[in-house]
Amino acid sequence: MLIDALFLQLGYNATLVAIGAALLGAASGITGTFLFLRKRALVSDAVSHATLPGVCVAFLVLVALGGDGRNLAGLLIGSAVSAGIGLWCMNWLTRNTRLAEDAAIGAVLSVFFGFGVVLLTVIQTLGVGRQAGLEGFLLGSTAGMLYSDALVIAAGGAAVLFLILLTRRPMTMVAFDPEYAAARGLPVDKVDMLMMGLVMAVTVVGLKVVGLILIVALLIIPPVTARFWTERADQVVILAGVLGAVAAYLGAAISASAPNLPTGPIIVLMSFALFALSLLVAPNRGVLAAVLRHQKFQRRVHIRQGLLALAQDQTIYEPLTLRLLSKRGLVRADGVATKAGRARAAKALRDEHRWDILRRDQAQEAAAALYDGLREIETVLTPDQIAEIDRKISTPKEAC
């Protein structure tokens, strides 16, 4: 059944849900990238938790008007209003009080979510008979989702993606350097509000799929994962969108194949799986790459120290150093230097003398700052500069 879900063979409705989740994941990953670059990741947490009172109030209003309290469009409108109020409260507290942004986020998050839980408890005691499934907005649930609901989610995700496409350049500039953006004439406050509005839109659209508690993960994990793979902002944005779409699609497919599993946690686990994979195998920032770089550095240190020891007729006792030198044909099995080893050792000692003279020359302060004990001096100085230093060294030239 999982294979059928992955290849969109579970029916038209399940297919639309999976596509809508993928669009939502892409919109969340891209929107979250700007939050991540702006260093305002926790804002999404406050916005998501602020939606719960709106969902509950919208349910009560719909029921009081004699409508279906579970109408997704009505519930999303209520959650959008509530999230907007929460976002306004957070900005007001940050600008008009001495509270830092993280404190304002904590205040808004706790108050709004607490109020929402109270309303949810009240709804469960009313006995109106139509509140079943409202808890799905906490952790997300696509089981039994109507065609109209799936269409709303897919259309919402596509609309957010379109808005991001139109405004990506000013948002990128503000996310990286708001002062430079202001100097270029961009309205930084308005762009910030646009960014927060997109976060609110993604949060509201994703309530039914991921849930208000876990939507923050879909906003933050994909850009963090993408950051492992590239240094370029435009590539991070694209890759975050792809990773978010893949995680949401896989999570929706797995949830469709096992309806008892909540959709939100499955999507988050898929995002974490991609994060863990990137953490391990990313070529520049991954753990494996870091381990390999450390081992390479360790080998260079051992070889350098071994050559200096050979140049000063010192006995090498470290097995790893001997093994590395022997592998390169610089020493024999008994630890005695070969002809090539003696030449390399003399060159290493001569370079140490050259660096020592360079560090004492104030005119070469910038070049001397590059010394780390391993860098070849030829990568820093020209042959004429090296020849000038050699003239100051009393060691015979044939040692070079």
RAFEN-V867342 format. One record per residue. N is the residue number from 1. SS is DSSP state (@ for helix, = for strand, . for the rest). PSI is psi in degrees with one decimal (none if undefined). OMEGA is omega in whole degrees, 0 to 359 (999 if undefined). Layout:
N SS PSI OMEGA
N SS PSI OMEGA
This chain:
1 . -32.8 178
2 @ -41.1 179
3 @ -41.1 178
4 @ -40.0 180
5 @ -41.0 181
6 @ -31.9 181
7 . 21.6 172
8 . 46.4 181
9 . 15.4 182
10 . 15.9 178
11 . 163.9 185
12 @ -42.3 183
13 @ -46.4 179
14 @ -36.1 178
15 @ -43.7 180
16 @ -37.7 178
17 @ -45.0 181
18 @ -42.7 179
19 @ -42.5 178
20 @ -40.3 178
21 @ -39.3 179
22 @ -42.9 177
23 @ -41.4 177
24 @ -42.4 179
25 @ -41.4 178
26 @ -44.5 179
27 @ -39.4 180
28 @ -45.0 181
29 @ -43.0 181
30 @ -45.1 178
31 @ -42.1 179
32 @ -26.2 179
33 @ -42.0 180
34 @ -37.4 175
35 @ -42.7 181
36 @ -44.8 179
37 @ -31.4 180
38 @ -6.4 182
39 . 44.2 178
40 . 41.7 187
41 . -36.6 185
42 . -11.2 176
43 @ -38.7 180
44 @ -32.3 178
45 @ -44.0 178
46 @ -43.5 181
47 @ -43.6 183
48 @ -43.6 180
49 @ -24.6 179
50 . -9.0 181
51 @ -22.2 186
52 @ -46.1 178
53 @ -37.5 179
54 @ -40.5 178
55 @ -45.3 183
56 @ -43.6 179
57 @ -41.8 178
58 @ -39.1 178
59 @ -46.9 181
60 @ -40.7 179
61 @ -44.6 180
62 @ -41.4 179
63 @ -41.5 180
64 @ -30.4 179
65 . 1.0 178
66 . 11.4 180
67 . -175.2 178
68 . 114.6 183
69 . -15.9 182
70 . 14.6 177
71 . 116.1 189
72 @ -41.9 182
73 @ -43.8 179
74 @ -41.5 179
75 @ -37.8 179
76 @ -36.2 176
77 @ -44.3 178
78 @ -43.3 180
79 @ -34.7 179
80 @ -42.5 178
81 @ -45.9 181
82 @ -42.8 179
83 @ -38.7 177
84 @ -40.4 177
85 @ -42.3 179
86 @ -41.1 179
87 @ -41.0 178
88 @ -42.5 179
89 @ -41.6 181
90 @ -44.3 179
91 @ -38.7 180
92 @ -43.9 179
93 @ -38.0 182
94 @ -38.3 186
95 @ -27.1 189
96 @ 2.4 176
97 . 178.1 178
98 . 4.8 179
99 . 134.9 172
100 . 164.9 184
101 @ -38.7 181
102 @ -35.3 177
103 @ -40.7 178
104 @ -40.1 178
105 @ -45.8 180
106 @ -39.7 180
107 @ -49.1 181
108 @ -44.8 182
109 @ -51.2 186
110 @ -42.9 183
111 @ -49.3 182
112 @ -42.7 181
113 @ -39.7 177
114 @ -43.4 178
115 @ -39.9 179
116 @ -39.8 178
117 @ -40.1 177
118 @ -46.9 179
119 @ -39.0 179
120 @ -39.2 178
121 @ -40.5 178
122 @ -43.6 180
123 @ -40.0 181
124 @ -19.5 179
125 @ -3.0 182
126 @ -29.9 180
127 . 31.8 180
128 . -12.6 173
129 . 1.1 183
130 . 11.3 183
131 . -4.3 181
132 . 133.1 179
133 . -8.1 179
134 . -29.2 178
135 . -15.3 177
136 @ -20.1 178
137 @ -13.9 179
138 @ -46.3 184
139 @ -3.3 179
140 . 141.0 178
141 . 124.0 177
142 . -1.7 180
143 . 128.3 180
144 . 14.8 180
145 . 135.1 181
146 . 160.1 178
147 @ -41.3 180
148 @ -36.7 178
149 @ -45.4 179
150 @ -36.4 180
151 @ -39.3 178
152 @ -43.8 181
153 @ -45.5 180
154 @ -43.8 180
155 @ -39.1 179
156 @ -44.4 178
157 @ -42.2 180
158 @ -38.3 180
159 @ -41.2 178
160 @ -42.2 178
161 @ -40.0 180
162 @ -42.2 179
163 @ -39.1 178
164 @ -40.1 179
165 @ -36.3 181
166 @ -28.9 189
167 @ 15.3 188
168 @ -35.8 184
169 @ -53.2 178
170 @ -35.4 180
171 @ -37.8 177
172 @ -42.7 180
173 @ -43.8 180
174 @ -37.9 180
175 @ -38.0 183
176 @ -49.4 186
177 . 90.1 183
178 @ -32.7 180
179 @ -42.6 177
180 @ -39.3 178
181 @ -40.5 178
182 @ -38.6 178
183 @ -29.2 177
184 . -1.7 178
185 . 7.9 179
186 . 139.1 176
187 . 90.7 188
188 @ -42.3 181
189 @ -41.1 180
190 @ -39.4 178
191 @ -38.3 176
192 @ -44.0 179
193 @ -36.8 176
194 @ -43.5 179
195 @ -46.4 179
196 @ -34.4 177
197 @ -39.6 177
198 @ -38.7 176
199 @ -42.9 179
200 @ -41.5 181
201 @ -44.9 178
202 @ -41.9 180
203 @ -45.8 182
204 @ -45.9 181
205 @ -34.1 185
206 . 1.9 183
207 . -45.6 184
208 . -29.8 184
209 . -51.4 186
210 . -30.3 182
211 . 151.3 185
212 . -24.0 181
213 . -35.1 189
214 . -1.1 180
215 @ -28.0 178
216 @ -33.0 179
217 @ -38.9 180
218 @ -21.8 177
219 @ -31.6 189
220 @ -40.7 186
221 @ -45.5 180
222 @ -47.1 178
223 @ -35.5 177
224 @ -40.6 178
225 @ -44.4 181
226 @ -30.8 181
227 @ -24.1 177
228 . -24.9 191
229 . -18.1 185
230 . 159.1 178
231 . -11.5 185
232 . 134.7 184
233 @ -42.9 182
234 @ -35.8 178
235 @ -34.6 176
236 @ -42.8 180
237 @ -49.0 182
238 @ -46.8 183
239 @ -37.0 178
240 @ -39.9 177
241 @ -42.9 179
242 @ -45.8 180
243 @ -41.3 177
244 @ -41.4 179
245 @ -43.4 180
246 @ -46.0 181
247 @ -44.2 181
248 @ -40.0 179
249 @ -47.6 180
250 @ -42.5 180
251 @ -42.6 179
252 @ -38.1 180
253 @ -44.9 179
254 @ -41.0 179
255 @ -36.4 178
256 @ -33.5 180
257 @ -20.3 178
258 . 83.3 188
259 . -20.7 181
260 . -13.6 180
261 . 131.3 177
262 . 138.4 186
263 @ -44.3 185
264 @ -54.4 179
265 @ -35.2 179
266 @ -42.6 178
267 @ -43.1 180
268 @ -39.9 178
269 @ -36.5 175
270 @ -40.9 177
271 @ -41.6 179
272 @ -36.4 178
273 @ -42.9 177
274 @ -37.6 177
275 @ -46.8 181
276 @ -41.2 178
277 @ -44.2 179
278 @ -40.9 179
279 @ -34.2 183
280 @ -44.6 194
281 @ 1.7 178
282 . 137.3 190
283 . -28.6 183
284 . -39.6 186
285 . -1.8 182
286 . 161.2 180
287 @ -43.1 180
288 @ -43.2 179
289 @ -38.8 179
290 @ -40.0 178
291 @ -43.2 180
292 @ -39.3 177
293 @ -40.5 180
294 @ -41.7 179
295 @ -40.3 178
296 @ -43.7 178
297 @ -41.8 180
298 @ -41.6 179
299 @ -40.5 179
300 @ -40.5 179
301 @ -45.3 181
302 @ -42.6 181
303 @ -43.6 181
304 @ -47.4 180
305 @ -35.4 177
306 @ -41.7 179
307 @ -40.7 178
308 @ -35.8 177
309 @ -41.2 178
310 @ -40.3 182
311 @ -26.6 182
312 . 16.9 177
313 . 38.1 177
314 . 147.8 179
315 . 136.1 179
316 . 121.4 181
317 . -18.2 184
318 . 118.8 183
319 @ -40.3 181
320 @ -41.7 179
321 @ -46.0 179
322 @ -41.5 181
323 @ -42.1 180
324 @ -42.2 179
325 @ -39.9 179
326 @ -39.6 180
327 @ -29.3 180
328 . 6.7 177
329 . 26.1 183
330 . -21.0 175
331 = 157.1 175
332 . 179.9 182
333 . -28.2 180
334 . 4.8 177
335 . 1.0 179
336 . 137.2 184
337 = 140.6 172
338 . 177.0 179
339 @ -44.4 178
340 @ -36.3 179
341 @ -41.3 179
342 @ -39.5 179
343 @ -44.6 179
344 @ -37.0 180
345 @ -43.0 178
346 @ -39.2 178
347 @ -41.7 180
348 @ -41.7 180
349 @ -40.4 178
350 @ -40.1 178
351 @ -35.5 177
352 @ -41.6 176
353 @ -40.2 179
354 @ -45.9 179
355 @ -37.4 181
356 @ -43.1 178
357 @ -40.0 181
358 @ -39.8 182
359 @ -22.9 179
360 . -5.7 180
361 . 109.8 183
362 @ -27.3 179
363 @ -20.6 181
364 @ 29.9 185
365 @ -40.8 181
366 @ -43.0 179
367 @ -39.2 181
368 @ -27.5 181
369 . -16.0 180
370 . -5.7 182
371 . 128.2 176
372 . 8.5 180
373 . -10.9 182
374 . -24.9 185
375 . 133.8 175
376 . 132.1 183
377 @ -22.9 179
378 @ -19.3 178
379 @ -5.5 183
380 . -41.7 185
381 . 157.2 175
382 . 161.6 177
383 @ -36.8 179
384 @ -40.0 178
385 @ -39.6 178
386 @ -41.1 179
387 @ -37.6 178
388 @ -40.5 178
389 @ -40.4 181
390 @ -30.7 179
391 @ -20.4 179
392 . -7.1 183
393 . 132.6 182
394 . -11.0 180
395 . 141.3 180
396 . 142.0 182
397 @ -27.9 184
398 @ -9.7 177
399 @ -10.6 182
400 . none 999
